[in-house]
Amino acid sequence: MLKERSCAVQEEKSDQILVFVKMTSCVAKEPIKKIAIFGGTHGNELTGVFLVTHWLRNGAEVHRSGLDVKPFIANPRAVEKCTRYIDCDLNRVFDLENLSKEMSEDLPYEVRRAQEINHLFGPKNSDGAYDIVFDLHNTTSNMGCTLILEDSRNDFLIQMFHYIKNCMVPLPCSVYLIEHPSLKYATTRSIAKNPVGIEVGPQPHGVLRADILNQMRRMIKHALDFIQHFNEGKEFPPCSIDVYKIMEKVDYPRDESGDMAAVIHPNLQDQDWKPLHPGDPVFVSLDGKVIPLGGDCTVYPVFVNEAAYYEKKEAFAKTTKLTLSAKSIRSTLH
């Protein structure tokens, strides 16, 4: 069951009332066998790079009996240069059009790399694709520990996220739902049957922080523990989690030349996940003009003033708060 907590999402009539009605009967699912942990999808987000490099040298920490766990550096050229990407954003090119292009040196490096990754861990949407890809990211925004969900109907991942959130207490762990009919995400992790984004911040790009590293490390540990418990026959009862579903992306105010005309207001800075009400200050110009939130509903901002999104013309994303429910699950082997 999915219930909306704030304003209605103006995209589908079903989102304004009740989207999913889920039965409480137990769902039997195939055990998880193949898992990949991606670091360096963005080469300057160093926590994932650091952890995956460590696990490639010594995988004992991520080893689980009966599981094939493969740490992997997704964008090695960008990692070597400590930059987000070489030619284009690797985390946006895993659409079927790019994956099906004829391999050529004329293609952007990240498109060629996407095809290689799809060959190794996919093919996307196939029975042979990896069961789970954990894609590790950092953000300069004050988002803390964040799990990114791409499908609100995925009982297995809702159960996993519920488990991770409980294990991380008292540290908050938010869930960002990027399911949206007009915003298409061709993410690196989308080649897997169960794509999982892990985003931890705030951390400057090109920098490592021990506290952020420890939080991401714990999230992966709890995720792998959950999978092992599931494979060993543990039944997980019905559960519910709060999630923040994307509504729209908001650009900075711009002048006639297209240049930024205002910056994030101090009252909004570092306030990811906090309710933002109509009339609350959002931007402020150099001459002191305050630009408030319009509309008539409360939203929850995420990726506030993210450094990497300046080129994408995104100041923050508006989300609405929902509750997702999952059925009981267990492995088919038990």
C-alpha positions, 0 to 999 in steps of 0.5 A: 500500500502506498499512501501520500503524506504531503501534496498530491503529485501532479502526474497520475490520478492514481498517485493522488489517492491510492496507488498500490494495494498489496496483499499480506500473503508471503511471496516466495522469491528465488535466492540471490546469487550474483551481486556487484558493488560498483564504486567510481561510477563518478570518479571523484566520489571517493568513498565508493572508490576507496571501499571497492578498491579495498575489497578488490584487494581483500574481499573477506568483508563482503564475502558471504557463503553461497554468494558471488559478490563482485566489487567493481570500479565502474569508470576507471578513467574518471577515477584515475583523473579524479573527475566525475566523468570523461565524456558524459555522465556514466550514470545517465547512459544505460538506456537501450539506445546507447547500449545497442549502438555499434561499438566504435571509438567515435562513441563517448568513452562512457557509452563504450564503458556502459556497453562493457558493463552491460556485457559483464553484468547484464544484459539489461532486462535479461534473466542472466543479469546480476541479481543486485547491483549496489552503486556507491555515490557521494553527494555534497548535499546534506543528505546523510545515509540515503538509499535510492529505490527505482521501483515502488513495487519491489517487495524484496528491496523494500524489505531490504531497505527496511532492514538496513534502516532499522540496523542503522538506528539511531542514524537516519537512513532516508529512501529516495524514490526516483520512479516518475513517468516523465523523468527517465533515469538510465542509471548504471545500476539499472542493468541489475534485476534489483538496482540499489543506489547508495548515496552518503553525504555531505562530502566534497568531491575529491575528498574522503571523510572517515565518518562518511566512509564508515556509514557507507561501509555499514550500509553495505554490511547490513545489505549483505547480511539481509541477503544472507538471512533471506537465502538461508530461509529467514521469512521477513514479515510485512513491513512499511517504510517512508520514502521521498518520491521525486516530483520535479527538479528545480533550476536556479533563477536565471537572467536573460543571458541564462546565467544564475541570478540567485543562490540557495537561501541560507534557510534552505542550505543543508535542509535536505529531507526537511519540510519546505512550505509555500512562502519559505525562502528558497533563493536569494540574489546578490542584491538581497531579493528573496525568492520563496517557494511557490505553489500550495503544498509542502515539499521535501527538498533533496540534493540541495545545492549539489555541486555536480548538478550545477551543469545539469541546472538543478538547484534541488529536487522537490519530493513528496513523502509517501509510505510503501508497504511490502508483503512478507517474503522468503526464499523459494529454497525453504 
